[in-house]
Amino acid sequence: MSLLSRRGAPDPDPAAARSGLLDRHLAFCEALRGAGLAVSLAEDLDAVAALGVVSWDDRTLVREAYAATVVKKHAQRPTFEALFDLYWPALVGDGGTTLDPSGESGDPAEAGESAEGGEPGDPGDPTQAGPVRDNAAALADFRERLAQALEAADEATLARLAAEMVARFGAMPGRGPGLSSWSAYTALQRVAPQELVDRLVAALAAEGLTDAETERTAGRRIGSFTAQVEADARRRIAEEKGADHVANVALRPTIDRLDFTAARKADLEQMRREIQPLARRLAVRLTKEHHSRKRGPLDFRRTVRASMSTGGVPLTTFQRPKRPHRTELVVLCDVSGSVANFAQFTLMLVFALRDQFTKVRAFTFIDHVHEVTHHFRPGADPVDVMADLAASAAHAALWGRTNYGRAFTKFNELHADAIGPKTSVLILGDARSNYSDLALEELQAIVGPARHAWWLNPEHPRHWGSGDSAAPSYGALVPMVECRNLVQLGEFVHELAG
């Protein structure tokens, strides 16, 4: 089906079609920018030029032309794909097909003929709003066809089944104004494709795959189908409310702009893969900036003395030698609850850039302090380091509840010698201390002797001071910096090491 018109609809006026395509292209580029993809004006024009030489009847070709011109990093591709499906959908409504009483997709005319004379309320009754009704027989039949398609890895059939699954089991008619009438969650809960894993694993094992291979393959196929169901639900909602609405409220941002506290398990794995490339980019950037600042301030005395030979005209200037300076860094990390992932990623990035600092020492805490510097060995596997850090959280808690005041007190008792006039202190945490004593004097004793101090908070500033958050009180002593994603983390570490 062409991207320009609905199936069976007359061809639009050429001028109107061009205007509509341009508006859709501009809206798509704005959505990409809003999701974190830096699409410049030049890339916008490159995309237009590329689209002018490809066939619009081939949606795959159109998608790749867009991707080649606006996507810069592999991590951005999932977000690009989701937005492309919203603004340039492959289907409209049910895709120009309906469902006959047996549940199979077919031609609308044929379906209408087969439904003639049917009882009102029958699944195939064309007078009913929406597709075939959900019932036990329909569910059993659908699950059987889905299991067969998963075993055969039939991508075309799985795509059709995803659209059918949302149409049949994800419809939510009768909802109030402004509420979505389609739900991927409802469809997935009803069909429960995860329950088909055992059957899929058995089929894969019969093909001679090992246990590990069967589990990975089964998980990948189920995950891919789940993503197709979610994408089809978004497409249907976009038809009702507009693609811009879904792009703003229903799509997850790119991995580098995803909040640490909102990351799922799969997101955390992807973030781990992003840490080392981010560290390399920062290291190159910092090295170039350090080299560009090799020359120190103007040596006024030498410059004036040299100008005497040219009648007082300073034709040659002289700079004082620049004193080498690198920061000693002490990091205190709250590793409780949802902020633990944020602390671990920050530690990983700091230690990946440890050559930019004279010395780095790291401490974790919940209500007690535990030094973890020794975990960051040169050449250590980041996955092993993350596992060690997670295990070390047990040593950072004696009573099991976050208590910043007690942690600061223990740090002063056990590690006060870590802070000096050349030290920068970095505190990581959400400043939520369960209404316990904040020990502001102890915090002042930590940051007072230090050269610099910062507090990175993974919460949005609008939540600072709400509930048990002591961010305003601690922020009066230590500058509180918002740091909710990899982009903000990278920019802060660049400023810190620069």
N, C-alpha and C positions, 0 to 999 in steps of 0.2 A: 504494500500500500504506500502511495506517495505521502511525503510529509506535508504536501501542500493542501490536501483536501481529504475529507472523510470519504470512506468507502461508499460508492453509489451516489455521491453528491456531484452536482455539475461543477465543471472547472470554474474557478473564480475569475473575476476580471483581472487581467495581467497587472495593471497599475495598482489595483487594490492589493493584489497578492504581494507585489514588491514592497509596498508600504507595510503590510502586515508582517512580512519576513524581517524587514529592517527593525520594526518595533520589537519583535520577538528576539532578534539577535541582541539588541541593546539591553533588553531586560535580562537576557541570559548572562551577558557579560557583567552586568551590575550584580547579579546574584552570585557569580563566581567571586567577584571582589568582596562581597559581603561575607562569603564563606571562608575568606582568607587567602584566595589565590590572587596574586598581584598581577592582574591583567592590565598592561599599559595600553595607551592609545595606539602605539605602533603595533602591538600584538592584536589589538582589536581590528585594525585595518588589514593586518596579515591574514586574519581569519576570514574576513570578507573576501579578500583576493583568492584565498584557497578555495572557498566555497563557490567562487565563480567558475572554477574549472573542473568541478566534480559533478557527478550525476546525482540529483536530488531524489531519484527513485531508489538509490542505494543508501539506506539509513546508516549502515555500518561505515560506509565510506565518508559520509557526512560527519559522523562521530569522530573518526580518526583524523579528519582534516581539522576539526576543532581542537582535538587533543594535541596535535602536532604544533599548533600555533599558540596555545594558551596555557598548557600544563608544563611546569618546569621540573617538578619533582615527582618521583613515583608515589610518595606518600599522599600526594594530592589527587591521585587518580580516582580513588573511591568516591570522593566528594564530587569530582567532575562528572563521573558516571551517573550519580544520583541526580544531579541538577540537569544533566542532559536529558535524562528520562522524563523529568518534569516539564521541561520547556520544549522538547522535541519527542513526544511520546510515540511509541510504536503502535499503540492501540488507542481507540476512542470508544468509551463506554465498554461494552463487552467485545469489542473488536470486530463488529459487523457480524457476529454469530450469536446464536442463542442455544439453549440446551434442550434437547428432546427429553421425553419422559425417562429414557434409560440413562440419562446423564451424559451422553456423548455430544460433542460439539458438532454442529452441522449448519447447513444453509438455512437462512431465516424462512424462506418460502417452504422448504421441505418440513421444517419444524412446525410451521403454521398448519400445513396439511395434516400432519400426524396428530396435531392437537385438536382437530375439528371433532366436535361431538364429545369431547372429554367433559367430565364432570367439573363444575366450578370448584376450584381449590386443588385440582390435580396438579402435580408438579409440572406437567406440560401445558397447562391451560394458558394460552397466550394473553388472556385478559388479566392475569395476575400481574401485579407490579413486581418487577425483579425476576431473577432466574428461578430454577427449581428450588422448591422448599427444602429445608433441612429436616431430615427424619432419619430414623435408624437405618433403613434400607439404603438411602442415599449416602449416608456416611460410610457404611460398610463397603459399598460399591466403590466410592471414591478412594478410600484407603487402600483397597486392593489394587486399583489402577495406579495409585501413587507408588505403592511398594514395587510393582513391576517396573515402572519407569525408573525408580531409583536403582534397582538392581541392574537394569540395562544401561544406566547412565544416558538415557535418551533426553538430551537437552531440549529439543524442540517440544517433546511431549511434556516435559517438566514445566516449560514456560507456559504452555496452554493450561496445565493443571493449576499453576499458581494463580492465573487470572480466574479460572473457574472456582478455585477455593475461596477467593475473596468474594466473588459474586454470590456464591451459594451459602457460605458459612460466615462471612464477615459483614454482611449487610446489617445495618442497625436502623431500620425505618422508624419514623415517628419521633425522632429526637427533636429537641427544641431548636429554635432559630440560632444559628451560629455554631451549632454543634455538628461534628462530622458524622456522616451516615455510614462510614466504612471503617472497619477496625481490623488491622492485621493481627492484633493480639487476640481478639475474639475468634478469628478463623483458626489461628494456630492452637489455641486452647481447645477448640472443638475437635480438630482433626488430630492433634497431638502427634506430629511427625516424629518426635523423639522416641515414641514408643515403637517405631518401626526399625530402630537401630539394630535390635537383636536379629530380626529377620534379614536385614541387609548384611550384617556381619556374617551370618551363617552362609548366605549366598556367596559372599566374597571369599570366605574360607574354602568353599567348595572349588573355587578357581585356583587354589594353591597358594594364596597369600598368607603371610605370617600373621600372628595375632596383632602385633603392633601395626602392621600395614593395613589390616582390615579395619582396625579402630580409627586410624587416621583417615582412611578413604571414606568410611561411613560418616564420620564427623564432618568431613569436607563436603560431601554430597548433601547431607541434611542442612548444614549451614548455608550452602549455596541456594538451596530451595527456599529456606526461610527468608533469605535476603530478597529473593524474587517475589515472595508473598508481600513483604513489607513495601517493596518498590511498587507493586501493583496497587496496594492500598493508597500509597501516596499519590499515584497517578489519578486515581478516581477522586480523591479529595481535591486535587488540583483542578480537575474539571469542574467541581462544584464551587470552589472558593478562589480559584486562580493559583497559578504556579508561584507567584510572589509570596502569597500567604504561607504555602507549604515550605518554601525555601527559607522563610524567616523563622518559622516556629517548629518545624518537624524534622529538619535535617541537622545531623550532627556536623559540627565544624571539622575542618581538617585536623589531623592528629596533632600538629604543632600548636593549634589554637584550642584544643579540647582541654577543659578544666581538669586538673589532676583529681579533684574530688569527685568528678562525674565519670571518670574512666572505668570501663569494664575490663574484664580479664584480658580479652583480645586486644583492647586498646593499650593496656600496660605492656604487653609483649611488643607491640609496634613502637611504643615510646622507647622501650629499651634499645630497639634497633636504631632509633633516631639519635640516641645520646652520643654515640661515637662519631657519626658524621657531623653532628652539631659541634662537638668538641674540636674536630679537625678544622672546620671552617673558622671557628673562633680563634684557634691557635694561629692560623695563617693570617687572619685579620690583625691580631695583636702584634705578631712579629713585624708585619709591614708598618704598623703605626709606630712601634718602638724604633725601627730603623729610620723612619722619617723624622723622629724627634731626637736624633743622636746629638745634634748641635745644641749647646746650652745657650744661656742668655748672652746678650751683647757684652763684650769686654770693653767698656768705654775707655779705660785708660790706655790700653794697647792701640785701640783704634785712633785716638787723638794723637798719640805719640807717632804712629805711622803716617798720619796726615801732615806732619810737619815737613816732610820731604816733598809734598805736593802743594805747598803754600796754604796749608790748613784745610784743603779739600779732602774729605775722607773717601778716597777712591777705593780703598780696601778696608773691609770691616773684619773684626776678629770676635770670635765667640769664646766664652769660657768653656772649659771641658765640662760635660754633663756628668753629674754624679750618678752612678748606677744606683737604682732604687727598685726594690721589689718588696711586696707586702708579705708580712707574716700573717697567716690567717688562722683563726680559731673559729670552728663552727659548732654551734649547739643546736641539736635537732630534736624536736618533739616527734616521737615515733609511735604515738598512740592513734588508734582508730584510722579514720580516712586520711589524715595528714601524713601517715607513714610513707605512702607512695611518693608524695611531694618531697619529703625529706630525703628519701633514698635517691630520687632522680637528681636532686640538687647536689648531694654528696658525690654521686657518680660524675657529674659534670665538673665539679670543682676539682676532683682528684684527676680527672682526665686532663685538666689544665694545670696540674701541680707544678710543672716546670715554669709557669708564669709567676709563681710565688717563691719566696725564700724558704718557707716552711709552712706546712699545713697540719693542723691537729683537729680531730673531729670527735665529738662527744654526743651520745644519744641519751635521751631521758624520757621518762614518763612521770615518775615521782622521785627517781634516783638517777644519778649520773654514771655513765659507763663509757669509757674511751674506746673508740672503734678505729683509730688510726691504723692499727696493724693489719686490718682487713684489706687495705688498699695497697697490695704489693705490686711492684712493676711487672707488667705482663700478665696480671691475673685476669681470668675470665670474668667478664662483667656479670654473667649469670650466677657464677659461684659467689661473687662479692655480694650480689643482691640477696642471695640465700643466707649468707653469713650475717648480713645486716638485719634481716628479718629475725633470725635466731637470736641476735644480740638484744632484741627488744625485751626478752625475758629478764635480762640483767639490768634493764633500765627501769624496772618497776618492782617495788617492794609491797605496795599496798594495792596496786592494780588500777588506780585512778589518777588521771592527770593532775599534777600539782606543781605549777610553775614555781611557786614560792619555795617549796621544799627542794626542788631541783636546783634553783639558784643558790640556796643556802649550802647544799652539799657540794656544789661546784666550788664555791669560795673556800670551803673547808679542805677539799681534796686537791684542787687543781688551780689555786690562785696564782701559782708561779707560771701558768701558761700565758698570762696577760702581761704585756709590757708596753713601753711607749712606741714600739714599732709594729704593734699588733693591730690588725683589724678584726673585729668581732662580728660574726654573722649568726643571728638567731633565726631558726626556722620553726614556725608553728602558727596555730590559729589563735593563740592567746586565750583559749578557753580553759579556765582553771577550776571548774566545778565549785565556784563560789568560795574557794579556799583563800588563805592569806596570800597576798600577792608578793610580799617581801620586796617592796620597791627599793628599800635601802640596800638589799643584797644585789639587786640588779644594777644599781648605781655603782656599787663597789666593783662590779665586773667591767662595766663599760667606761667607768671614770678614767682608769689609767691607760685605756686603749687609745690608739691614734684615731681610729674610726670605728663606728658601730652601726649596724643596720639590722632591721627585723623584717624578714620576708614572711608575708601572710598570704596563704592560698585562698582565703575567702574574699568575696567581693566587698569593697569598702562599705557598701550599704548595710552589711551585717556586723560591722565592727561596733561593739558596744551593745549589741542585742543579747538578751539572755545572760549567760555567764561569761560573755566575751569581755576581757579586760584590755582590749586593744587601745582604747583612749588613754587609760592610765599608763600602760607600758609605752605607748607612742609618745607620751610627754617626756620620756627619758631617752628613748631610742627611736630614730626615724623609722616609721612603719611604711613598708613598701608593698604594694599589691603585686603578687606573683602567682598567677593562676594557671599558666600554661608554659609550654616550651619556648614560645616566642619571647614572653616576658622574662623567663629565666635566662635565656641566652643573652638578651640585651643587658640584664643586670650584671651577669658575670663578666660580660665584656667591659662594662664600666668599672667593675671592681678590680679586674686585673689590669686595666689600662692605666 
